[in-house]
Amino acid sequence: MPNLGNFNANDVDPNFAFEPIPAGKYLAVITESEMKATKSGVGQYLQFTFQVIEGEYQGRLVWARLNLDNPNATTVKIARAELSAICRAVGVLAPKDSVELHNLPLVITVGHKKRADNDELVNVLKAYAKKEAVTSRAPATAGTNTPPWKR
């Protein structure tokens, strides 16, 4: 059995379920990416984790799944088009590894859809755009300690 050490629930605020963030445009960065097997086991999808980096919902996470390896050619075509949009939004047009897309600011358009199993609303990513599409900040000078998403 796993040992929980000195854990005491009285010392930690509970984690409550998050409601979906409102539909709209958010400045975000990709913080994680991972290839995962599909439920059916006959393909793989690339899962991106996006983190909102400013505004009221700063720190919130949204996920995108791109079915890049799938028996359905239309599904793969849609996933490749979505990956192209992400690459164009962050300015990395020919990445060799998905990590090259991490920590680069982009604007995500978030929408909602109902889950098939329980009809709850969840976030879905609808579009990706360059940071300049929403914000207009001066570029940071080279050699600063400014995080990439604030440049």
C-alpha positions in Angstrom: 0.0 0.0 0.0 1.3 3.5 -0.8 2.6 5.4 2.2 1.1 8.9 2.5 3.8 10.1 5.0 2.6 12.9 7.1 -0.4 14.0 5.0 -3.2 15.7 6.9 -6.2 16.9 4.8 -6.9 19.6 7.5 -3.6 21.3 6.4 -4.5 21.5 2.6 -7.3 23.2 0.9 -9.4 20.8 -1.1 -9.3 20.8 -4.9 -12.7 21.7 -6.2 -14.0 20.9 -9.7 -13.4 23.7 -12.2 -16.2 25.1 -14.3 -15.2 25.6 -17.9 -13.7 29.0 -18.6 -16.0 31.3 -20.6 -15.9 31.1 -24.4 -13.5 33.7 -25.8 -9.9 34.5 -26.7 -7.1 34.0 -24.3 -3.3 34.5 -24.3 -1.8 31.1 -23.6 1.3 29.0 -23.9 1.7 25.2 -24.5 3.2 23.8 -21.3 3.1 20.1 -22.1 2.7 17.8 -25.1 2.5 14.0 -25.3 1.7 11.3 -27.8 -1.0 9.0 -26.3 -2.6 5.8 -27.6 -6.3 6.2 -28.7 -8.9 4.3 -26.7 -9.4 1.8 -29.5 -5.6 1.2 -29.7 -5.5 1.7 -33.4 -3.9 5.1 -33.4 -2.3 7.9 -31.5 -3.1 11.5 -30.7 -0.9 14.4 -29.7 -2.2 16.0 -26.6 -1.3 19.6 -25.9 -1.8 21.3 -22.6 -2.4 25.1 -22.9 -2.1 27.4 -19.9 -3.8 30.8 -19.9 -1.1 33.3 -19.0 -3.0 36.5 -18.2 -6.3 37.9 -17.2 -9.0 36.6 -14.9 -8.4 33.0 -15.9 -4.6 33.1 -15.6 -3.3 29.6 -14.7 -6.3 27.7 -16.0 -5.5 24.8 -18.4 -7.2 23.7 -21.6 -6.3 20.7 -23.7 -6.3 19.8 -27.4 -6.1 16.4 -28.9 -4.8 16.0 -32.4 -5.4 12.6 -33.9 -2.3 12.5 -36.1 -2.2 8.7 -36.4 -5.6 7.3 -37.2 -7.1 4.9 -39.7 -9.6 7.7 -40.7 -7.8 9.9 -43.3 -10.2 12.8 -42.7 -9.5 12.7 -39.0 -5.7 12.9 -39.7 -6.3 15.8 -42.2 -8.2 17.8 -39.6 -5.5 17.1 -36.9 -2.7 18.2 -39.3 -4.5 21.4 -40.2 -4.9 22.2 -36.5 -1.2 21.5 -35.9 -0.4 23.8 -38.8 -2.5 26.5 -37.2 -0.7 26.1 -33.9 2.7 26.2 -35.6 1.8 29.3 -37.5 0.5 31.0 -34.3 3.7 30.4 -32.4 6.0 31.0 -35.4 7.6 27.6 -35.6 6.7 26.3 -39.0 8.7 23.1 -39.2 9.1 21.6 -35.7 11.0 18.3 -35.3 9.6 17.8 -31.8 6.5 19.1 -30.1 8.6 20.6 -27.3 9.7 23.3 -29.8 6.1 24.7 -29.5 6.2 25.0 -25.7 6.3 28.3 -23.8 5.6 30.5 -26.9 2.6 32.8 -26.6 -0.4 32.5 -28.8 -4.0 33.4 -28.7 -6.5 30.5 -28.3 -10.2 30.7 -29.0 -12.1 28.7 -26.5 -15.6 27.4 -27.0 -17.8 24.8 -25.3 -19.3 21.5 -26.1 -21.4 19.0 -24.1 -19.8 15.7 -23.0 -21.5 12.7 -24.6 -21.5 10.7 -21.3 -23.0 13.3 -18.9 -24.1 16.4 -20.9 -21.7 18.6 -18.9 -20.2 21.6 -20.7 -16.4 21.3 -21.3 -13.9 23.6 -23.0 -12.9 23.0 -26.6 -10.3 24.8 -28.6 -11.7 26.3 -31.8 -8.8 28.4 -33.2 -5.3 29.6 -32.8 -3.7 33.0 -33.7 -0.5 34.9 -33.3 -0.2 36.9 -30.1 -0.3 40.1 -32.0 -3.9 39.3 -33.0 -5.1 40.4 -29.5 -2.3 42.2 -27.7 0.2 44.8 -28.8 3.2 44.8 -26.6 6.6 46.0 -27.6 9.1 43.1 -28.1 11.5 42.5 -25.2 15.2 43.1 -25.8 17.5 40.2 -26.1 19.2 39.0 -22.9 16.3 40.0 -20.5 14.9 37.7 -17.9 11.4 38.3 -19.3 9.4 35.1 -19.8 8.7 34.3 -23.4 5.0 34.9 -23.2 5.6 38.5 -21.9 7.9 39.4 -24.8 
